[in-house]
Amino acid sequence: MFYAISGFLALALLALWSVACWSAHAVTLWAVSGAGTLASSGPAVVDQAVLPDWLAVWLPPALAQEFGSLVASIGPVIQGALEAVPALSGAISLLAWAVWGLGALVLLALAVGAHVLIALLKRSKAGASQAAAA
């Protein structure tokens, strides 16, 4: 029973970790792909810096407008960083996979450790019951 619970928890944590990494990757790619639009000058930049549809649904309109203004104000900084490091846009996916892989290995090690701990506790409990019976 405890093996099943620890295995389920390990898989649930892996699923949450995967969703978190995928979300961070999606937001990062969105920011990088919109950096050219954000770096342009003029009053229409706030209108061009739109939120993704999946995020706009969850935000109130006033907060979405403030977010657009904030993103538009840091657009030149993002564009400067992309011009200084052109390999950044190509390395995002590789970095996301590396971070996900390291996290998955840590979760796997924790799951194996939990299984070993359960086995040791069962063994010590069985040894104590045999000693009490003798």
PAZAZA-736291 format. One line per 8 residues: number of its first residue (from 1); for each residue x, y, z of N, C-alpha, C, CB. Coordinates in steps of 0.001 Angstrom, whole numbers, padded with zeros to 6 digits. Atoms other than C-alpha are relative to their C-alpha. Glycine has a CB too. Layout:
N
NUM> X Y Z X Y Z X Y Z X Y Z ~ ...
***
This chain:
134
1> 000817 -001188 000000 000000 000000 000000 000864 001257 000000 -000931 -000005 001197 ~ -000871 -001173 -000059 002775 002441 000921 000806 000166 -001278 000936 -000100 001190 ~ -000702 -000088 001280 004617 001577 -002288 -000875 000692 -001043 000409 -001404 -000491 ~ 000918 -000612 000964 001554 002545 -004317 -000177 001489 000282 -001361 -000707 000034 ~ 000152 -001414 -000349 001127 005809 -002415 001239 000799 -000394 -000270 000153 001502 ~ -001220 -000737 000349 004760 006810 -002853 000194 000059 -001515 001227 -000651 000662 ~ -000088 -000032 001468 004685 005830 -006529 -000965 001006 -000597 -000278 -001383 -000581 ~ 000967 -000970 000484 001523 007874 -007077 000476 001421 000268 -001360 -000234 000649
9> -000509 -001331 -000315 003045 010865 -005293 001160 000386 -000906 000435 000065 001453 ~ -001134 -000282 000891 006203 010593 -007381 -000495 000354 -001405 000959 -001217 -000062 ~ 000542 -000303 001333 004194 010506 -010614 -000752 001327 -000015 -000930 -001124 -000462 ~ 000712 -001274 -000081 002014 013405 -009472 000981 001175 000032 -000903 000028 001244 ~ -001015 -001055 -000036 005081 015494 -008625 000700 000158 -001344 001027 -000297 001082 ~ -000603 -000077 001330 006621 014617 -011992 -000933 000710 -000974 000338 -001405 -000521 ~ 000968 -000678 000871 003425 015730 -013740 -000033 001503 000297 -001412 -000613 000180 ~ -000014 -001425 -000350 003408 019032 -011824 001286 000673 -000463 -000166 000179 001512
17> -001287 -000531 000457 007086 019558 -012592 -000007 000184 -001520 001155 -000940 000422 ~ 000061 -000093 001459 006458 018881 -016286 -000866 001174 -000438 -000541 -001302 -000598 ~ 000880 -001124 000345 003574 021367 -016414 000685 001328 000317 -001344 -000104 000761 ~ -000700 -001235 -000358 005648 024008 -014623 001102 000324 -001012 000598 -000116 001410 ~ -001062 -000228 000991 008575 023561 -017024 -000582 000371 -001353 000883 -001245 -000139 ~ 000635 -000309 001278 006287 023573 -020060 -000551 001424 000021 -001127 -001011 -000309 ~ 000561 -001350 -000093 004567 026758 -018841 001105 001056 -000064 -000810 000156 001302 ~ -001118 -000944 000034 007862 028538 -018207 000602 000077 -001402 001080 -000408 001021
25> -000518 000027 001364 009076 027460 -021657 -000918 000772 -000936 000162 -001445 -000487 ~ 000959 -000696 000867 005887 028732 -023322 000040 001503 000216 -001414 -000518 000246 ~ -000052 -001427 -000291 006054 032102 -021560 001307 000595 -000507 -000155 000253 001508 ~ -001292 -000495 000469 009742 032476 -022377 000021 000115 -001515 001129 -000916 000472 ~ 000052 -000093 001456 009198 031677 -026051 -000904 001128 -000458 -000474 -001310 -000594 ~ 000886 -001110 000345 006297 034126 -026144 000719 001330 000162 -001266 -000029 000867 ~ -000720 -001250 -000243 008487 036862 -024641 001087 000223 -001040 000611 -000001 001399 ~ -001067 -000139 000994 011350 036164 -027039 -000577 000296 -001377 000859 -001273 -000050
33> 000573 -000232 001324 009110 036025 -030103 -000627 001379 -000116 -001035 -001059 -000314 ~ 000588 -001332 000045 007439 039309 -029146 000977 001117 000278 -001106 000083 000966 ~ -000983 -001031 -000351 010664 041151 -028334 000180 001004 -001123 001339 -000637 000339 ~ -000135 -000924 001122 010941 042635 -031816 -001158 000971 -000071 000106 -000762 -001298 ~ 001181 -000861 -000001 007407 043997 -031626 000064 000987 001150 -001281 -000836 000091 ~ -000046 -000857 -001178 007946 045368 -028142 001066 001082 -000109 000246 -000832 001231 ~ -001090 -000959 000093 011168 047142 -029059 -000294 001128 -000979 001264 -000704 -000404 ~ 000326 -001065 000947 009519 049176 -031796 -000521 001213 000760 -001045 -000484 -001040
41> 000440 -001222 -000683 008729 052769 -030950 -001350 000434 -000539 001037 001136 -000171 ~ 001291 -000513 000420 005427 054572 -031160 -001088 -000354 000982 -000351 -000521 -001362 ~ 001078 000242 -000964 002100 054642 -029318 -000719 -001328 -000210 -001000 001116 -000073 ~ 000710 001250 000276 000863 051437 -030950 000688 -001203 000621 -000129 -000206 -001492 ~ -000729 001137 -000557 003407 049302 -029081 -000803 -000706 001089 001341 000459 000560 ~ 000806 000620 -001052 001000 048726 -026172 -001080 -000872 -000626 -000634 001074 000916 ~ 001012 000799 000682 -001636 047493 -028609 000599 -001262 -000607 -000680 000824 -001082 ~ -000640 001166 000608 000878 045123 -030215 000458 -001006 001045 001181 000433 -000847
49> -000470 000880 -001076 002044 043679 -026887 -001207 -000637 000682 000871 000788 001036 ~ 001190 000647 -000548 -000949 041452 -026334 000403 -001243 000778 -000998 -000362 -001122 ~ -000212 001216 -000771 -001166 038667 -023814 -000459 -001201 -000809 -000744 000065 001350 ~ 000526 001209 000640 -001582 035098 -025007 -001445 -000224 000435 000873 -001238 000351 ~ 001422 000203 -000289 -005241 034054 -025145 -000221 -000795 001270 -000672 -000700 -001156 ~ 000194 000832 -001174 -004815 031421 -022454 000269 000757 001295 000890 -001212 -000077 ~ -000291 -000782 -001195 -003447 034027 -020019 -000988 001151 000170 001424 000538 -000059 ~ 000918 -001136 -000067 -005804 036897 -020878 -001334 -000384 000620 -000226 000574 -001386
57> 001267 000450 -000577 -008796 034820 -019810 000015 000098 001516 -000299 -001433 -000425 ~ -000101 000072 -001454 -007529 034650 -016229 000271 001344 000660 001078 -000958 000379 ~ -000336 -001301 -000574 -006640 038334 -015774 -001135 001000 -000193 001287 000541 -000626 ~ 000966 -001084 000196 -008963 041299 -015180 000511 000961 -001077 -000253 000760 001335 ~ -000440 -000884 001098 -008894 043831 -018063 000969 001092 000442 -001200 000644 -000643 ~ -000905 -001056 -000459 -007232 046556 -015984 001408 -000543 000242 -000540 000645 001282 ~ -001300 000615 -000246 -004433 044211 -014920 000682 -000381 -001317 -000158 -001239 000896 ~ -000561 000339 001312 -003965 043036 -018510 000565 001236 -000686 -001066 -000653 -000889
65> -000487 -001237 000597 -003591 046651 -019646 001292 000458 000686 -001075 001099 000090 ~ -001212 -000351 -000735 -001046 047360 -016901 001162 -000912 -000377 -000254 -000071 001502 ~ -001039 000943 000401 000854 044206 -017859 000545 000363 -001374 -000543 -001437 -000004 ~ -000438 -000424 001336 000943 045367 -021476 000895 001210 000051 -001190 000296 -000875 ~ -000835 -001193 -000147 002342 048736 -020417 001361 -000353 000585 -000698 001037 000884 ~ -001259 000413 -000607 004966 047078 -018240 000892 -000715 -001011 -000263 -000904 001202 ~ -000774 000738 000998 006050 044707 -020996 000512 000937 -001088 -000850 -001120 -000621 ~ -000427 -000956 001020 006159 047588 -023493 001157 000859 000491 -001165 000889 -000415
73> -001079 -000838 -000521 008430 049579 -021190 001329 -000747 000078 -000371 000526 001372 ~ -001266 000751 -000065 010986 046773 -020865 000355 -000641 -001341 -000084 -001084 001079 ~ -000270 000558 001329 010815 045846 -024550 001382 000324 -000545 -001023 000494 -000960 ~ -001346 -000299 000511 014008 047738 -025521 001107 -000766 000720 000268 001478 000114 ~ -001007 000767 -000751 015943 045950 -022772 000060 -001431 -000529 -000324 000001 001525 ~ 000049 001365 000534 014775 042571 -024072 000613 -000046 -001393 -001455 -000520 -000039 ~ -000546 -000033 001356 015608 043547 -027645 001515 000157 000033 -000633 001140 -000809 ~ -001452 -000162 -000129 019082 044707 -026592 000680 -001291 000421 000320 001095 001002
81> -000565 001277 -000440 019683 041419 -024809 000002 -001011 -001146 -000792 -000555 001201 ~ 000046 000936 001118 018579 039463 -027870 001012 000348 -001083 -001391 -000032 -000593 ~ -001023 -000390 000969 020878 041497 -030110 001396 -000327 000511 -000104 001492 -000314 ~ -001314 000295 -000572 023784 040966 -027712 000287 -001503 000022 000096 000566 001415 ~ -000166 001449 -000074 023213 037211 -027428 -000987 -000650 -000979 -000226 -000523 001467 ~ 000960 000535 000983 021621 035942 -030666 -000288 -001496 000183 000526 000237 -001404 ~ 000220 001438 -000189 021970 032300 -029623 -001022 -000282 001091 001310 -000691 000338 ~ 000930 000193 -001105 019577 032848 -026717 -001319 -000601 -000467 -000255 001317 000700
89> 001299 000500 000454 016438 032222 -028747 000069 -001470 -000411 -000507 000841 -001168 ~ -000136 001408 000379 017754 028892 -030027 000303 -000909 001176 001079 -000148 -001027 ~ -000398 000806 -001149 018994 027744 -026638 -001107 -000151 001035 001210 000605 000648 ~ 001072 000057 -000999 015685 028211 -024795 -000547 -001411 000138 -001131 000963 -000371 ~ 000543 001358 -000066 014345 024789 -025709 001001 -000969 000629 -000390 -000486 -001403 ~ -001037 000856 -000582 017632 023094 -024851 000099 000228 001511 001365 000270 -000672 ~ -000049 -000314 -001421 017732 024890 -021501 -001225 -000547 000731 000104 001509 000203 ~ 001220 000525 -000629 014120 023928 -020761 000082 -001508 000175 -001235 000363 -000835
97> -000141 001455 -000112 014836 020258 -021480 001026 -000368 001067 000405 -000606 -001353 ~ -001026 000297 -001000 017978 020346 -019328 -000543 000214 001420 001247 000882 -000232 ~ 000577 -000266 -001326 016147 021920 -016377 -001031 -001063 000348 -000645 001407 000049 ~ 001000 001034 -000255 013268 019466 -016751 000674 -001333 000336 -000929 -000161 -001219 ~ -000704 001260 -000238 015682 016524 -016924 000638 -000059 001378 001057 -000206 -001055 ~ -000601 -000024 -001340 017556 017582 -013787 -001062 -000138 001080 000793 001296 000210 ~ 001082 000115 -000970 014306 018031 -011908 -000599 -001393 000033 -001076 001005 -000305 ~ 000541 001355 000067 013024 014669 -013124 000946 -001000 000673 -000249 -000405 -001464
105> -000961 000883 -000676 016236 012974 -011945 -000071 000153 001520 001426 000296 -000488 ~ 000135 -000220 -001445 015864 014571 -008507 -001265 -000679 000517 -000030 001518 000326 ~ 001244 000643 -000415 012244 013399 -008301 000121 -001525 -000032 -001154 000453 -000898 ~ -000223 001449 000080 013285 009898 -009413 000840 -000474 001183 000694 -000373 -001332 ~ -000831 000375 -001151 015986 009810 -006736 -000804 000045 001296 001220 000930 000106 ~ 000851 -000065 -001189 013463 010909 -004114 -000978 -001170 000049 -000767 001324 000033 ~ 000920 001145 000041 011030 008195 -005261 000719 -001285 000377 -000629 -000141 -001397 ~ -000777 001189 -000342 013722 005514 -005061 000340 000023 001490 001295 -000081 -000857
113> -000285 -000120 -001421 014720 006829 -001628 -001216 -000323 000862 000491 001393 000308 ~ 001222 000311 -000740 011102 006622 -000457 -000271 -001498 -000007 -001195 000755 -000594 ~ 000201 001452 000076 010850 003019 -001683 000989 -000739 000898 000143 -000486 -001450 ~ -000997 000632 -000871 014079 002094 000098 -000372 000216 001462 001416 000564 -000285 ~ 000405 -000283 -001374 012863 003792 003281 -001188 -000868 000418 -000352 001481 000152 ~ 001150 000858 -000297 009562 001894 003117 000461 -001443 000218 -001042 000067 -001147 ~ -000503 001367 -000148 011429 -001391 002631 000741 -000175 001322 000923 -000360 -001171 ~ -000730 000085 -001266 013716 -000665 005589 -000950 000024 001195 001004 001149 000110
121> 000971 -000050 -001094 010769 000244 007819 -000781 -001305 000109 -000964 001170 -000197 ~ 000708 001285 -000036 008931 -002935 006819 000893 -001090 000569 -000484 -000394 -001405 ~ -000942 001016 -000478 012046 -005012 007486 000220 000130 001504 001343 000117 -000743 ~ -000219 -000175 -001444 012618 -003478 010915 -001260 -000344 000784 000435 001446 000311 ~ 001255 000363 -000672 008943 -003919 011803 -000160 -001518 000045 -001212 000644 -000719 ~ 000080 001454 000028 009074 -007570 010711 000995 -000609 000975 000252 -000527 -001414 ~ -001005 000487 -000951 012268 -008104 012733 -000439 000188 001434 001320 000705 -000221 ~ 000482 -000255 -001363 010695 -006551 015814 -001128 -000948 000360 -000471 001453 000146
129> 001097 000928 -000298 007598 -008747 015531 000516 -001436 000189 -001049 000040 -001129 ~ -000591 001325 -000181 009756 -011890 015165 000702 -000089 001352 000990 -000313 -001140 ~ -000688 -000010 -001297 011791 -010921 018221 -001012 -000046 001144 000895 001254 000130 ~ 001025 000007 -001036 008608 -010338 020223 -000686 -001369 000085 -001037 001099 -000273 ~ 000634 001312 000012 007189 -013717 019154 000904 -001061 000616 -000371 -000392 -001422 ~ -000926 001011 -000521 010314 -015592 020274 000191 000062 001462 001304 000123 -000641
***
